[in-house]
Amino acid sequence: MYCVKCGVRLTDGAAACPLCRTPVRDPDGAEAAPAAPTYPERYPAPPKTRRYPILAFLTALLLAVSLSAMIYCLTNLHAVSWSGYVMLACALVYFALLFPFWFEKREPLIFVPIGFGLTCGYLLYICLYTGGSWFLSFAFPVTMLAGLLTTASVLLFRFGKRRRLLKIGVLLTVIGLSNMLIEFFLCITFDTRMFAWSLYPVCSFSLVGLVLILCCTIPGWRAYLEKKLFL
Ligand SMILES: [Zn+2]
């Protein structure tokens, strides 16, 4: 037997050429046998999705509901009247809940803020239509606050891999404190009493959040919690 690279004569059973170190492959050995291909012959077809017919059905249903409400109002009341609420609510449900599912990859960082923005628009319509004055001092800031906190949570669970326990602690504390802000907006808009209910969520959320933050300062506890919570 000779080396395939330099032609040196090899001793029987040699694993490599003594001159050029080229590994010896024995044509009679197991290695020489062509391995059966482990991959399929054809490119696998993508799994058939059944969600498109369902989505189309739900879209048609929403369209039918909004159109029938509009036709009813126009023929019986001779005005858009309450069908405006119905149509906008259908549009909101469609864009916030159904529209993202038309895409293979749903990017929550795009769809979550869009959903909250649309909710804001819907509330503005109701406020203007009913002649209310609660949009700027209550509905807008509260919806934005909820949108911000939800987007922050999405960001945290998608990208915040490092020191996640600490970030969750901070987020919980902020969610707790935001309840006080919501009560403040209620107070200045509807003249409700301040500190009537907000201290309960503030205390419970902040307490859990602060415990998590505190645990981050003790390495043993942090490791234990991260393991227990799969972080
Ligand atoms: Zn050789």
Boltz pocket constraint, residues with backbone or C-beta under 6 A from the ligand:
constraints:
  - pocket:
      binder: B
      contacts: [[A, 3], [A, 4], [A, 5], [A, 6], [A, 7], [A, 8], [A, 17], [A, 18], [A, 19], [A, 20], [A, 21], [A, 22]]
      max_distance: 6.0
